[in-house]
Amino acid sequence: MRRRFRGIGRGRTTRRVLERGGAGAAARLNAEIGAWTGARIAPMFGRWGYFVGERLFACFPLRPKEHDLWMHLPLAEQRRALALDGFRPHRRFAARGWVECDVSSPAELRRVLPWLRRSYEATRRVEAP
C-alpha cells in the first residue's frame, strides 16, 4: 500500500485575481504600494498583505465585494485618523494601533493614500536596523 503525501500530484491553479495583481481598487492599491521602496505585497488569509520587511502595515481584501482597508498607525496618527469621517477603530485590533476605512472604488484611494504612506513610513522606521 502506497501512502499519498501532501504536495505530490497535481497542484492547485492560481486564482486569476492573484495572477493579475488584484481587481478594482486592489489593483490600483497594489500598483501604488508596489512602487514604494522596501514594500512587499503578499496574499494572506483572503487579503492582500502589505509588508515592510517582516512587519505588516496594511491589508486589503482579495474579493472585489469587500472594501475594508486595515492600516497600522502610531498612536498619535491613529487618533488623528479616527477624528476624520470614514475611519473607525479596527474591530479586534484597535488597541494595537489598527484602524479601518472603506475603499470601494479606485477613486477613493486618494483619500487614504496619505494615511497608508504614514503607516508605511512608521513601519519602515521600526523595521530599520
Backbone atoms as SQL, in Angstrom:
CREATE TABLE atoms (id INTEGER PRIMARY KEY, chain TEXT, resi INTEGER, resn TEXT, atom TEXT, x REAL, y REAL, z REAL);
INSERT INTO atoms VALUES
  (1, 'A', 1, 'MET', 'N', 0.837, -1.181, 0.000),
  (2, 'A', 1, 'MET', 'CA', 0.000, 0.000, 0.000),
  (3, 'A', 1, 'MET', 'C', 0.884, 1.249, 0.000),
  (4, 'A', 2, 'ARG', 'N', 0.616, 2.137, -0.941),
  (5, 'A', 2, 'ARG', 'CA', 1.396, 3.373, -1.043),
  (6, 'A', 2, 'ARG', 'C', 0.667, 4.499, -0.341),
  (7, 'A', 3, 'ARG', 'N', 1.405, 5.265, 0.424),
  (8, 'A', 3, 'ARG', 'CA', 0.824, 6.434, 1.097),
  (9, 'A', 3, 'ARG', 'C', 0.898, 7.633, 0.180),
  (10, 'A', 4, 'ARG', 'N', -0.147, 8.387, 0.181),
  (11, 'A', 4, 'ARG', 'CA', -0.128, 9.643, -0.582),
  (12, 'A', 4, 'ARG', 'C', 0.437, 10.726, 0.316),
  (13, 'A', 5, 'PHE', 'N', 1.297, 11.507, -0.238),
  (14, 'A', 5, 'PHE', 'CA', 1.900, 12.595, 0.516),
  (15, 'A', 5, 'PHE', 'C', 1.308, 13.912, 0.066),
  (16, 'A', 6, 'ARG', 'N', 1.147, 14.765, 1.010),
  (17, 'A', 6, 'ARG', 'CA', 0.651, 16.096, 0.679),
  (18, 'A', 6, 'ARG', 'C', 1.669, 16.800, -0.201),
  (19, 'A', 7, 'GLY', 'N', 1.178, 17.428, -1.247),
  (20, 'A', 7, 'GLY', 'CA', 2.077, 18.167, -2.131),
  (21, 'A', 7, 'GLY', 'C', 2.517, 17.377, -3.349),
  (22, 'A', 8, 'ILE', 'N', 2.182, 16.102, -3.379),
  (23, 'A', 8, 'ILE', 'CA', 2.530, 15.305, -4.547),
  (24, 'A', 8, 'ILE', 'C', 1.277, 15.168, -5.399),
  (25, 'A', 9, 'GLY', 'N', 1.450, 15.345, -6.657),
  (26, 'A', 9, 'GLY', 'CA', 0.298, 15.272, -7.548),
  (27, 'A', 9, 'GLY', 'C', 0.057, 16.620, -8.190),
  (28, 'A', 10, 'ARG', 'N', -1.087, 16.734, -8.795),
  (29, 'A', 10, 'ARG', 'CA', -1.422, 17.970, -9.489),
  (30, 'A', 10, 'ARG', 'C', -1.658, 19.091, -8.487),
  (31, 'A', 11, 'GLY', 'N', -0.997, 20.206, -8.674),
  (32, 'A', 11, 'GLY', 'CA', -1.145, 21.342, -7.777),
  (33, 'A', 11, 'GLY', 'C', -2.389, 22.155, -8.084),
  (34, 'A', 12, 'ARG', 'N', -2.732, 23.004, -7.172),
  (35, 'A', 12, 'ARG', 'CA', -3.875, 23.882, -7.363),
  (36, 'A', 12, 'ARG', 'C', -3.548, 24.957, -8.382),
  (37, 'A', 13, 'THR', 'N', -4.562, 25.414, -9.076),
  (38, 'A', 13, 'THR', 'CA', -4.341, 26.509, -10.011),
  (39, 'A', 13, 'THR', 'C', -4.365, 27.827, -9.245),
  (40, 'A', 14, 'THR', 'N', -3.639, 28.776, -9.732),
  (41, 'A', 14, 'THR', 'CA', -3.602, 30.090, -9.110),
  (42, 'A', 14, 'THR', 'C', -4.861, 30.856, -9.483),
  (43, 'A', 15, 'ARG', 'N', -5.447, 31.499, -8.501),
  (44, 'A', 15, 'ARG', 'CA', -6.634, 32.307, -8.788),
  (45, 'A', 15, 'ARG', 'C', -6.264, 33.435, -9.734),
  (46, 'A', 16, 'ARG', 'N', -7.147, 33.727, -10.673),
  (47, 'A', 16, 'ARG', 'CA', -6.862, 34.765, -11.675),
  (48, 'A', 16, 'ARG', 'C', -6.599, 36.118, -11.032),
  (49, 'A', 17, 'VAL', 'N', -7.328, 36.430, -9.952),
  (50, 'A', 17, 'VAL', 'CA', -7.134, 37.731, -9.324),
  (51, 'A', 17, 'VAL', 'C', -5.710, 37.864, -8.772),
  (52, 'A', 18, 'LEU', 'N', -5.128, 36.756, -8.311),
  (53, 'A', 18, 'LEU', 'CA', -3.747, 36.799, -7.827),
  (54, 'A', 18, 'LEU', 'C', -2.770, 37.000, -8.979),
  (55, 'A', 19, 'GLU', 'N', -3.026, 36.338, -10.087),
  (56, 'A', 19, 'GLU', 'CA', -2.141, 36.486, -11.247),
  (57, 'A', 19, 'GLU', 'C', -2.147, 37.904, -11.792),
  (58, 'A', 20, 'ARG', 'N', -3.292, 38.539, -11.737),
  (59, 'A', 20, 'ARG', 'CA', -3.416, 39.906, -12.278),
  (60, 'A', 20, 'ARG', 'C', -2.955, 40.966, -11.293),
  (61, 'A', 21, 'GLY', 'N', -2.736, 40.596, -10.045),
  (62, 'A', 21, 'GLY', 'CA', -2.327, 41.583, -9.053),
  (63, 'A', 21, 'GLY', 'C', -3.496, 42.342, -8.463),
  (64, 'A', 22, 'GLY', 'N', -4.665, 41.750, -8.495),
  (65, 'A', 22, 'GLY', 'CA', -5.840, 42.378, -7.897),
  (66, 'A', 22, 'GLY', 'C', -6.825, 42.855, -8.937),
  (67, 'A', 23, 'ALA', 'N', -7.977, 43.259, -8.441),
  (68, 'A', 23, 'ALA', 'CA', -9.034, 43.780, -9.309),
  (69, 'A', 23, 'ALA', 'C', -9.622, 45.023, -8.655),
  (70, 'A', 24, 'GLY', 'N', -10.039, 45.977, -9.451),
  (71, 'A', 24, 'GLY', 'CA', -10.668, 47.191, -8.934),
  (72, 'A', 24, 'GLY', 'C', -9.711, 48.030, -8.109),
  (73, 'A', 25, 'ALA', 'N', -10.168, 48.423, -6.919),
  (74, 'A', 25, 'ALA', 'CA', -9.351, 49.262, -6.039),
  (75, 'A', 25, 'ALA', 'C', -8.078, 48.541, -5.614),
  (76, 'A', 26, 'ALA', 'N', -8.151, 47.214, -5.447),
  (77, 'A', 26, 'ALA', 'CA', -6.969, 46.453, -5.028),
  (78, 'A', 26, 'ALA', 'C', -5.860, 46.519, -6.073),
  (79, 'A', 27, 'ALA', 'N', -6.220, 46.482, -7.344),
  (80, 'A', 27, 'ALA', 'CA', -5.201, 46.558, -8.407),
  (81, 'A', 27, 'ALA', 'C', -4.477, 47.898, -8.358),
  (82, 'A', 28, 'ARG', 'N', -5.220, 48.956, -8.185),
  (83, 'A', 28, 'ARG', 'CA', -4.608, 50.296, -8.119),
  (84, 'A', 28, 'ARG', 'C', -3.753, 50.436, -6.862),
  (85, 'A', 29, 'LEU', 'N', -4.279, 49.919, -5.744),
  (86, 'A', 29, 'LEU', 'CA', -3.547, 49.971, -4.485),
  (87, 'A', 29, 'LEU', 'C', -2.254, 49.166, -4.580),
  (88, 'A', 30, 'ASN', 'N', -2.310, 47.987, -5.177),
  (89, 'A', 30, 'ASN', 'CA', -1.112, 47.160, -5.329),
  (90, 'A', 30, 'ASN', 'C', -0.078, 47.832, -6.230),
  (91, 'A', 31, 'ALA', 'N', -0.524, 48.485, -7.276),
  (92, 'A', 31, 'ALA', 'CA', 0.395, 49.190, -8.164),
  (93, 'A', 31, 'ALA', 'C', 1.083, 50.341, -7.427),
  (94, 'A', 32, 'GLU', 'N', 0.330, 51.069, -6.637),
  (95, 'A', 32, 'GLU', 'CA', 0.885, 52.199, -5.879),
  (96, 'A', 32, 'GLU', 'C', 1.879, 51.724, -4.828),
  (97, 'A', 33, 'ILE', 'N', 1.461, 50.802, -3.979),
  (98, 'A', 33, 'ILE', 'CA', 2.324, 50.334, -2.889),
  (99, 'A', 33, 'ILE', 'C', 3.512, 49.548, -3.431),
  (100, 'A', 34, 'GLY', 'N', 3.322, 48.833, -4.524),
  (101, 'A', 34, 'GLY', 'CA', 4.417, 48.076, -5.126),
  (102, 'A', 34, 'GLY', 'C', 5.567, 48.955, -5.582),
  (103, 'A', 35, 'ALA', 'N', 5.306, 50.223, -5.815),
  (104, 'A', 35, 'ALA', 'CA', 6.358, 51.157, -6.243),
  (105, 'A', 35, 'ALA', 'C', 7.137, 51.740, -5.064),
  (106, 'A', 36, 'TRP', 'N', 6.678, 51.537, -3.838),
  (107, 'A', 36, 'TRP', 'CA', 7.362, 52.077, -2.671),
  (108, 'A', 36, 'TRP', 'C', 8.574, 51.216, -2.342),
  (109, 'A', 37, 'THR', 'N', 9.684, 51.857, -2.018),
  (110, 'A', 37, 'THR', 'CA', 10.921, 51.163, -1.706),
  (111, 'A', 37, 'THR', 'C', 10.764, 50.291, -0.465),
  (112, 'A', 38, 'GLY', 'N', 11.096, 49.030, -0.605),
  (113, 'A', 38, 'GLY', 'CA', 11.064, 48.116, 0.542),
  (114, 'A', 38, 'GLY', 'C', 9.705, 47.522, 0.845),
  (115, 'A', 39, 'ALA', 'N', 8.674, 47.934, 0.129),
  (116, 'A', 39, 'ALA', 'CA', 7.336, 47.382, 0.372),
  (117, 'A', 39, 'ALA', 'C', 7.201, 46.054, -0.362),
  (118, 'A', 40, 'ARG', 'N', 6.523, 45.117, 0.277),
  (119, 'A', 40, 'ARG', 'CA', 6.300, 43.802, -0.301),
  (120, 'A', 40, 'ARG', 'C', 4.814, 43.483, -0.183),
  (121, 'A', 41, 'ILE', 'N', 4.248, 42.881, -1.214),
  (122, 'A', 41, 'ILE', 'CA', 2.832, 42.546, -1.240),
  (123, 'A', 41, 'ILE', 'C', 2.701, 41.036, -1.338),
  (124, 'A', 42, 'ALA', 'N', 1.900, 40.458, -0.450),
  (125, 'A', 42, 'ALA', 'CA', 1.700, 39.010, -0.466),
  (126, 'A', 42, 'ALA', 'C', 0.263, 38.691, -0.076),
  (127, 'A', 43, 'PRO', 'N', -0.367, 37.747, -0.778),
  (128, 'A', 43, 'PRO', 'CA', -1.713, 37.341, -0.368),
  (129, 'A', 43, 'PRO', 'C', -1.640, 36.527, 0.917),
  (130, 'A', 44, 'MET', 'N', -2.571, 36.800, 1.833),
  (131, 'A', 44, 'MET', 'CA', -2.605, 36.062, 3.095),
  (132, 'A', 44, 'MET', 'C', -4.024, 36.033, 3.644),
  (133, 'A', 45, 'PHE', 'N', -4.548, 34.877, 3.882),
  (134, 'A', 45, 'PHE', 'CA', -5.845, 34.685, 4.522),
  (135, 'A', 45, 'PHE', 'C', -6.967, 35.481, 3.863),
  (136, 'A', 46, 'GLY', 'N', -7.012, 35.508, 2.549),
  (137, 'A', 46, 'GLY', 'CA', -8.081, 36.202, 1.838),
  (138, 'A', 46, 'GLY', 'C', -7.894, 37.702, 1.715),
  (139, 'A', 47, 'ARG', 'N', -6.705, 38.179, 2.017),
  (140, 'A', 47, 'ARG', 'CA', -6.418, 39.617, 1.931),
  (141, 'A', 47, 'ARG', 'C', -5.049, 39.815, 1.289),
  (142, 'A', 48, 'TRP', 'N', -4.846, 40.987, 0.700),
  (143, 'A', 48, 'TRP', 'CA', -3.512, 41.382, 0.261),
  (144, 'A', 48, 'TRP', 'C', -2.812, 41.925, 1.496),
  (145, 'A', 49, 'GLY', 'N', -1.659, 41.393, 1.825),
  (146, 'A', 49, 'GLY', 'CA', -0.874, 41.888, 2.955),
  (147, 'A', 49, 'GLY', 'C', 0.232, 42.787, 2.441),
  (148, 'A', 50, 'TYR', 'N', 0.386, 43.950, 3.043),
  (149, 'A', 50, 'TYR', 'CA', 1.416, 44.918, 2.651),
  (150, 'A', 50, 'TYR', 'C', 2.454, 44.969, 3.766),
  (151, 'A', 51, 'PHE', 'N', 3.690, 44.631, 3.437),
  (152, 'A', 51, 'PHE', 'CA', 4.751, 44.474, 4.419),
  (153, 'A', 51, 'PHE', 'C', 5.923, 45.402, 4.150),
  (154, 'A', 52, 'VAL', 'N', 6.627, 45.729, 5.227),
  (155, 'A', 52, 'VAL', 'CA', 7.961, 46.309, 5.168),
  (156, 'A', 52, 'VAL', 'C', 8.813, 45.331, 5.949),
  (157, 'A', 53, 'GLY', 'N', 9.733, 44.670, 5.273),
  (158, 'A', 53, 'GLY', 'CA', 10.476, 43.592, 5.925),
  (159, 'A', 53, 'GLY', 'C', 9.490, 42.498, 6.315),
  (160, 'A', 54, 'GLU', 'N', 9.473, 42.147, 7.588),
  (161, 'A', 54, 'GLU', 'CA', 8.542, 41.124, 8.076),
  (162, 'A', 54, 'GLU', 'C', 7.315, 41.724, 8.756),
  (163, 'A', 55, 'ARG', 'N', 7.238, 43.044, 8.818),
  (164, 'A', 55, 'ARG', 'CA', 6.124, 43.699, 9.519),
  (165, 'A', 55, 'ARG', 'C', 4.993, 44.081, 8.575),
  (166, 'A', 56, 'LEU', 'N', 3.797, 43.729, 8.977),
  (167, 'A', 56, 'LEU', 'CA', 2.590, 44.068, 8.229),
  (168, 'A', 56, 'LEU', 'C', 2.179, 45.496, 8.571),
  (169, 'A', 57, 'PHE', 'N', 1.940, 46.340, 7.560),
  (170, 'A', 57, 'PHE', 'CA', 1.487, 47.694, 7.840),
  (171, 'A', 57, 'PHE', 'C', 0.082, 47.974, 7.330),
  (172, 'A', 58, 'ALA', 'N', -0.450, 47.131, 6.444),
  (173, 'A', 58, 'ALA', 'CA', -1.820, 47.310, 5.958),
  (174, 'A', 58, 'ALA', 'C', -2.277, 46.037, 5.267),
  (175, 'A', 59, 'CYS', 'N', -3.579, 45.906, 5.098),
  (176, 'A', 59, 'CYS', 'CA', -4.115, 44.804, 4.291),
  (177, 'A', 59, 'CYS', 'C', -5.473, 45.175, 3.714),
  (178, 'A', 60, 'PHE', 'N', -5.771, 44.562, 2.564),
  (179, 'A', 60, 'PHE', 'CA', -6.976, 44.869, 1.807),
  (180, 'A', 60, 'PHE', 'C', -7.523, 43.564, 1.246),
  (181, 'A', 61, 'PRO', 'N', -8.851, 43.405, 1.174),
  (182, 'A', 61, 'PRO', 'CA', -9.427, 42.123, 0.731),
  (183, 'A', 61, 'PRO', 'C', -9.105, 41.759, -0.717),
  (184, 'A', 62, 'LEU', 'N', -9.009, 40.465, -0.963),
  (185, 'A', 62, 'LEU', 'CA', -8.826, 39.963, -2.324),
  (186, 'A', 62, 'LEU', 'C', -10.123, 40.066, -3.116),
  (187, 'A', 63, 'ARG', 'N', -11.245, 39.846, -2.452),
  (188, 'A', 63, 'ARG', 'CA', -12.541, 39.828, -3.133),
  (189, 'A', 63, 'ARG', 'C', -13.021, 41.245, -3.438),
  (190, 'A', 64, 'PRO', 'N', -13.483, 41.478, -4.650),
  (191, 'A', 64, 'PRO', 'CA', -13.960, 42.822, -5.019),
  (192, 'A', 64, 'PRO', 'C', -15.191, 43.271, -4.230),
  (193, 'A', 65, 'LYS', 'N', -15.945, 42.340, -3.646),
  (194, 'A', 65, 'LYS', 'CA', -17.150, 42.710, -2.902),
  (195, 'A', 65, 'LYS', 'C', -16.846, 43.251, -1.505),
  (196, 'A', 66, 'GLU', 'N', -15.633, 43.038, -1.025),
  (197, 'A', 66, 'GLU', 'CA', -15.235, 43.530, 0.298),
  (198, 'A', 66, 'GLU', 'C', -14.388, 44.782, 0.120),
  (199, 'A', 67, 'HIS', 'N', -14.536, 45.747, 1.041),
  (200, 'A', 67, 'HIS', 'CA', -13.905, 47.060, 0.838),
  (201, 'A', 67, 'HIS', 'C', -13.129, 47.593, 2.036),
  (202, 'A', 68, 'ASP', 'N', -12.972, 46.839, 3.092),
  (203, 'A', 68, 'ASP', 'CA', -12.370, 47.384, 4.310),
  (204, 'A', 68, 'ASP', 'C', -10.843, 47.300, 4.285),
  (205, 'A', 69, 'LEU', 'N', -10.222, 48.454, 4.244),
  (206, 'A', 69, 'LEU', 'CA', -8.767, 48.580, 4.281),
  (207, 'A', 69, 'LEU', 'C', -8.348, 48.719, 5.738),
  (208, 'A', 70, 'TRP', 'N', -7.396, 47.907, 6.161),
  (209, 'A', 70, 'TRP', 'CA', -6.868, 47.972, 7.519),
  (210, 'A', 70, 'TRP', 'C', -5.476, 48.574, 7.471),
  (211, 'A', 71, 'MET', 'N', -5.197, 49.497, 8.399),
  (212, 'A', 71, 'MET', 'CA', -3.878, 50.132, 8.475),
  (213, 'A', 71, 'MET', 'C', -3.393, 50.159, 9.913),
  (214, 'A', 72, 'HIS', 'N', -2.100, 49.989, 10.083),
  (215, 'A', 72, 'HIS', 'CA', -1.486, 50.089, 11.407),
  (216, 'A', 72, 'HIS', 'C', -0.819, 51.459, 11.504),
  (217, 'A', 73, 'LEU', 'N', -1.225, 52.235, 12.494),
  (218, 'A', 73, 'LEU', 'CA', -0.699, 53.592, 12.655),
  (219, 'A', 73, 'LEU', 'C', -0.145, 53.785, 14.056),
  (220, 'A', 74, 'PRO', 'N', 0.846, 54.675, 14.214),
  (221, 'A', 74, 'PRO', 'CA', 1.282, 55.051, 15.559),
  (222, 'A', 74, 'PRO', 'C', 0.107, 55.690, 16.314),
  (223, 'A', 75, 'LEU', 'N', 0.151, 55.686, 17.623),
  (224, 'A', 75, 'LEU', 'CA', -0.976, 56.135, 18.446),
  (225, 'A', 75, 'LEU', 'C', -1.446, 57.548, 18.107),
  (226, 'A', 76, 'ALA', 'N', -0.518, 58.491, 17.945),
  (227, 'A', 76, 'ALA', 'CA', -0.906, 59.871, 17.629),
  (228, 'A', 76, 'ALA', 'C', -1.599, 59.946, 16.269),
  (229, 'A', 77, 'GLU', 'N', -1.076, 59.222, 15.291),
  (230, 'A', 77, 'GLU', 'CA', -1.685, 59.204, 13.958),
  (231, 'A', 77, 'GLU', 'C', -3.037, 58.494, 13.980),
  (232, 'A', 78, 'GLN', 'N', -3.146, 57.471, 14.805),
  (233, 'A', 78, 'GLN', 'CA', -4.412, 56.752, 14.928),
  (234, 'A', 78, 'GLN', 'C', -5.504, 57.697, 15.442),
  (235, 'A', 79, 'ARG', 'N', -5.181, 58.492, 16.445),
  (236, 'A', 79, 'ARG', 'CA', -6.158, 59.462, 16.980),
  (237, 'A', 79, 'ARG', 'C', -6.584, 60.460, 15.910),
  (238, 'A', 80, 'ARG', 'N', -5.620, 60.953, 15.135),
  (239, 'A', 80, 'ARG', 'CA', -5.938, 61.908, 14.062),
  (240, 'A', 80, 'ARG', 'C', -6.832, 61.273, 12.995),
  (241, 'A', 81, 'ALA', 'N', -6.529, 60.051, 12.620),
  (242, 'A', 81, 'ALA', 'CA', -7.327, 59.364, 11.599),
  (243, 'A', 81, 'ALA', 'C', -8.745, 59.119, 12.094),
  (244, 'A', 82, 'LEU', 'N', -8.895, 58.704, 13.345),
  (245, 'A', 82, 'LEU', 'CA', -10.224, 58.408, 13.888),
  (246, 'A', 82, 'LEU', 'C', -11.081, 59.655, 14.037),
  (247, 'A', 83, 'ALA', 'N', -10.443, 60.813, 14.097),
  (248, 'A', 83, 'ALA', 'CA', -11.201, 62.066, 14.174),
  (249, 'A', 83, 'ALA', 'C', -11.830, 62.427, 12.829),
  (250, 'A', 84, 'LEU', 'N', -11.328, 61.833, 11.751),
  (251, 'A', 84, 'LEU', 'CA', -11.861, 62.102, 10.417),
  (252, 'A', 84, 'LEU', 'C', -13.060, 61.214, 10.110),
  (253, 'A', 85, 'ASP', 'N', -13.888, 61.694, 9.224),
  (254, 'A', 85, 'ASP', 'CA', -15.039, 60.916, 8.780),
  (255, 'A', 85, 'ASP', 'C', -14.567, 59.763, 7.887),
  (256, 'A', 86, 'GLY', 'N', -15.102, 58.585, 8.090),
  (257, 'A', 86, 'GLY', 'CA', -14.763, 57.444, 7.257),
  (258, 'A', 86, 'GLY', 'C', -13.779, 56.473, 7.881),
  (259, 'A', 87, 'PHE', 'N', -13.106, 56.858, 8.959),
  (260, 'A', 87, 'PHE', 'CA', -12.187, 55.965, 9.655),
  (261, 'A', 87, 'PHE', 'C', -12.843, 55.481, 10.932),
  (262, 'A', 88, 'ARG', 'N', -12.584, 54.239, 11.292),
  (263, 'A', 88, 'ARG', 'CA', -13.132, 53.678, 12.523),
  (264, 'A', 88, 'ARG', 'C', -12.075, 52.757, 13.140),
  (265, 'A', 89, 'PRO', 'N', -12.174, 52.525, 14.444),
  (266, 'A', 89, 'PRO', 'CA', -11.220, 51.594, 15.067),
  (267, 'A', 89, 'PRO', 'C', -11.403, 50.191, 14.487),
  (268, 'A', 90, 'HIS', 'N', -10.332, 49.468, 14.371),
  (269, 'A', 90, 'HIS', 'CA', -10.425, 48.087, 13.907),
  (270, 'A', 90, 'HIS', 'C', -11.251, 47.294, 14.912),
  (271, 'A', 91, 'ARG', 'N', -12.060, 46.375, 14.412),
  (272, 'A', 91, 'ARG', 'CA', -12.988, 45.651, 15.296),
  (273, 'A', 91, 'ARG', 'C', -12.308, 44.785, 16.335),
  (274, 'A', 92, 'ARG', 'N', -11.087, 44.306, 16.074),
  (275, 'A', 92, 'ARG', 'CA', -10.402, 43.473, 17.064),
  (276, 'A', 92, 'ARG', 'C', -9.054, 44.021, 17.504),
  (277, 'A', 93, 'PHE', 'N', -8.389, 44.799, 16.653),
  (278, 'A', 93, 'PHE', 'CA', -7.020, 45.207, 16.951),
  (279, 'A', 93, 'PHE', 'C', -6.846, 46.714, 17.149),
  (280, 'A', 94, 'ALA', 'N', -7.888, 47.409, 17.548),
  (281, 'A', 94, 'ALA', 'CA', -7.794, 48.857, 17.747),
  (282, 'A', 94, 'ALA', 'C', -6.767, 49.211, 18.819),
  (283, 'A', 95, 'ALA', 'N', -6.679, 48.424, 19.869),
  (284, 'A', 95, 'ALA', 'CA', -5.733, 48.709, 20.950),
  (285, 'A', 95, 'ALA', 'C', -4.282, 48.561, 20.494),
  (286, 'A', 96, 'ARG', 'N', -4.063, 47.876, 19.389),
  (287, 'A', 96, 'ARG', 'CA', -2.711, 47.688, 18.854),
  (288, 'A', 96, 'ARG', 'C', -2.367, 48.704, 17.774),
  (289, 'A', 97, 'GLY', 'N', -3.246, 49.670, 17.545),
  (290, 'A', 97, 'GLY', 'CA', -2.957, 50.732, 16.582),
  (291, 'A', 97, 'GLY', 'C', -3.573, 50.555, 15.210),
  (292, 'A', 98, 'TRP', 'N', -4.510, 49.640, 15.053),
  (293, 'A', 98, 'TRP', 'CA', -5.116, 49.386, 13.748),
  (294, 'A', 98, 'TRP', 'C', -6.407, 50.168, 13.581),
  (295, 'A', 99, 'VAL', 'N', -6.587, 50.726, 12.398),
  (296, 'A', 99, 'VAL', 'CA', -7.828, 51.422, 12.018),
  (297, 'A', 99, 'VAL', 'C', -8.350, 50.821, 10.716),
  (298, 'A', 100, 'GLU', 'N', -9.628, 51.041, 10.451),
  (299, 'A', 100, 'GLU', 'CA', -10.263, 50.558, 9.219),
  (300, 'A', 100, 'GLU', 'C', -10.901, 51.724, 8.493),
  (301, 'A', 101, 'CYS', 'N', -11.013, 51.588, 7.190),
  (302, 'A', 101, 'CYS', 'CA', -11.807, 52.502, 6.383),
  (303, 'A', 101, 'CYS', 'C', -12.257, 51.753, 5.137),
  (304, 'A', 102, 'ASP', 'N', -13.336, 52.203, 4.540),
  (305, 'A', 102, 'ASP', 'CA', -13.856, 51.550, 3.339),
  (306, 'A', 102, 'ASP', 'C', -13.308, 52.228, 2.093),
  (307, 'A', 103, 'VAL', 'N', -12.850, 51.410, 1.162),
  (308, 'A', 103, 'VAL', 'CA', -12.369, 51.879, -0.135),
  (309, 'A', 103, 'VAL', 'C', -13.080, 51.022, -1.175),
  (310, 'A', 104, 'SER', 'N', -14.156, 51.562, -1.737),
  (311, 'A', 104, 'SER', 'CA', -14.953, 50.758, -2.657),
  (312, 'A', 104, 'SER', 'C', -14.643, 51.029, -4.132),
  (313, 'A', 105, 'SER', 'N', -13.858, 52.053, -4.409),
  (314, 'A', 105, 'SER', 'CA', -13.509, 52.334, -5.806),
  (315, 'A', 105, 'SER', 'C', -12.084, 52.888, -5.879),
  (316, 'A', 106, 'PRO', 'N', -11.453, 52.767, -7.043),
  (317, 'A', 106, 'PRO', 'CA', -10.097, 53.322, -7.187),
  (318, 'A', 106, 'PRO', 'C', -10.039, 54.831, -6.935),
  (319, 'A', 107, 'ALA', 'N', -11.130, 55.536, -7.199),
  (320, 'A', 107, 'ALA', 'CA', -11.145, 56.988, -6.980),
  (321, 'A', 107, 'ALA', 'C', -11.031, 57.344, -5.495),
  (322, 'A', 108, 'GLU', 'N', -11.501, 56.472, -4.608),
  (323, 'A', 108, 'GLU', 'CA', -11.444, 56.737, -3.167),
  (324, 'A', 108, 'GLU', 'C', -10.046, 56.548, -2.583),
  (325, 'A', 109, 'LEU', 'N', -9.125, 56.022, -3.358),
  (326, 'A', 109, 'LEU', 'CA', -7.772, 55.803, -2.846),
  (327, 'A', 109, 'LEU', 'C', -7.052, 57.100, -2.514),
  (328, 'A', 110, 'ARG', 'N', -7.373, 58.180, -3.214),
  (329, 'A', 110, 'ARG', 'CA', -6.713, 59.464, -2.931),
  (330, 'A', 110, 'ARG', 'C', -6.897, 59.877, -1.477),
  (331, 'A', 111, 'ARG', 'N', -8.033, 59.545, -0.903),
  (332, 'A', 111, 'ARG', 'CA', -8.326, 59.906, 0.487),
  (333, 'A', 111, 'ARG', 'C', -7.459, 59.119, 1.468),
  (334, 'A', 112, 'VAL', 'N', -7.160, 57.855, 1.146),
  (335, 'A', 112, 'VAL', 'CA', -6.449, 57.005, 2.104),
  (336, 'A', 112, 'VAL', 'C', -4.951, 56.865, 1.833),
  (337, 'A', 113, 'LEU', 'N', -4.496, 57.214, 0.645),
  (338, 'A', 113, 'LEU', 'CA', -3.067, 57.045, 0.342),
  (339, 'A', 113, 'LEU', 'C', -2.135, 57.805, 1.288),
  (340, 'A', 114, 'PRO', 'N', -2.459, 59.043, 1.678),
  (341, 'A', 114, 'PRO', 'CA', -1.570, 59.699, 2.652),
  (342, 'A', 114, 'PRO', 'C', -1.478, 58.947, 3.978),
  (343, 'A', 115, 'TRP', 'N', -2.579, 58.345, 4.404),
  (344, 'A', 115, 'TRP', 'CA', -2.580, 57.580, 5.655),
  (345, 'A', 115, 'TRP', 'C', -1.810, 56.268, 5.488),
  (346, 'A', 116, 'LEU', 'N', -1.934, 55.653, 4.342),
  (347, 'A', 116, 'LEU', 'CA', -1.157, 54.441, 4.065),
  (348, 'A', 116, 'LEU', 'C', 0.333, 54.761, 4.050),
  (349, 'A', 117, 'ARG', 'N', 0.666, 55.907, 3.483),
  (350, 'A', 117, 'ARG', 'CA', 2.068, 56.323, 3.444),
  (351, 'A', 117, 'ARG', 'C', 2.607, 56.525, 4.855),
  (352, 'A', 118, 'ARG', 'N', 1.795, 57.123, 5.730),
  (353, 'A', 118, 'ARG', 'CA', 2.205, 57.307, 7.135),
  (354, 'A', 118, 'ARG', 'C', 2.426, 55.959, 7.817),
  (355, 'A', 119, 'SER', 'N', 1.537, 55.021, 7.554),
  (356, 'A', 119, 'SER', 'CA', 1.656, 53.684, 8.119),
  (357, 'A', 119, 'SER', 'C', 2.936, 53.008, 7.627),
  (358, 'A', 120, 'TYR', 'N', 3.184, 53.118, 6.338),
  (359, 'A', 120, 'TYR', 'CA', 4.386, 52.547, 5.726),
  (360, 'A', 120, 'TYR', 'C', 5.651, 53.165, 6.331),
  (361, 'A', 121, 'GLU', 'N', 5.682, 54.495, 6.426),
  (362, 'A', 121, 'GLU', 'CA', 6.868, 55.181, 6.960),
  (363, 'A', 121, 'GLU', 'C', 7.119, 54.814, 8.419),
  (364, 'A', 122, 'ALA', 'N', 6.063, 54.750, 9.223),
  (365, 'A', 122, 'ALA', 'CA', 6.215, 54.381, 10.631),
  (366, 'A', 122, 'ALA', 'C', 6.740, 52.953, 10.763),
  (367, 'A', 123, 'THR', 'N', 6.234, 52.063, 9.947),
  (368, 'A', 123, 'THR', 'CA', 6.685, 50.669, 9.979),
  (369, 'A', 123, 'THR', 'C', 8.117, 50.568, 9.487),
  (370, 'A', 124, 'ARG', 'N', 8.450, 51.350, 8.506),
  (371, 'A', 124, 'ARG', 'CA', 9.821, 51.360, 7.975),
  (372, 'A', 124, 'ARG', 'C', 10.821, 51.838, 9.027),
  (373, 'A', 125, 'ARG', 'N', 10.430, 52.855, 9.805),
  (374, 'A', 125, 'ARG', 'CA', 11.310, 53.348, 10.876),
  (375, 'A', 125, 'ARG', 'C', 11.533, 52.269, 11.933),
  (376, 'A', 126, 'VAL', 'N', 10.496, 51.528, 12.275),
  (377, 'A', 126, 'VAL', 'CA', 10.615, 50.463, 13.275),
  (378, 'A', 126, 'VAL', 'C', 11.456, 49.314, 12.744),
  (379, 'A', 127, 'GLU', 'N', 11.267, 48.983, 11.467),
  (380, 'A', 127, 'GLU', 'CA', 11.950, 47.842, 10.848),
  (381, 'A', 127, 'GLU', 'C', 13.420, 48.129, 10.563),
  (382, 'A', 128, 'ALA', 'N', 13.794, 49.410, 10.405),
  (383, 'A', 128, 'ALA', 'CA', 15.187, 49.767, 10.073),
  (384, 'A', 128, 'ALA', 'C', 16.112, 49.407, 11.237),
  (385, 'A', 129, 'PRO', 'N', 17.297, 48.873, 10.914),
  (386, 'A', 129, 'PRO', 'CA', 18.241, 48.482, 11.982),
  (387, 'A', 129, 'PRO', 'C', 18.857, 49.651, 12.686);
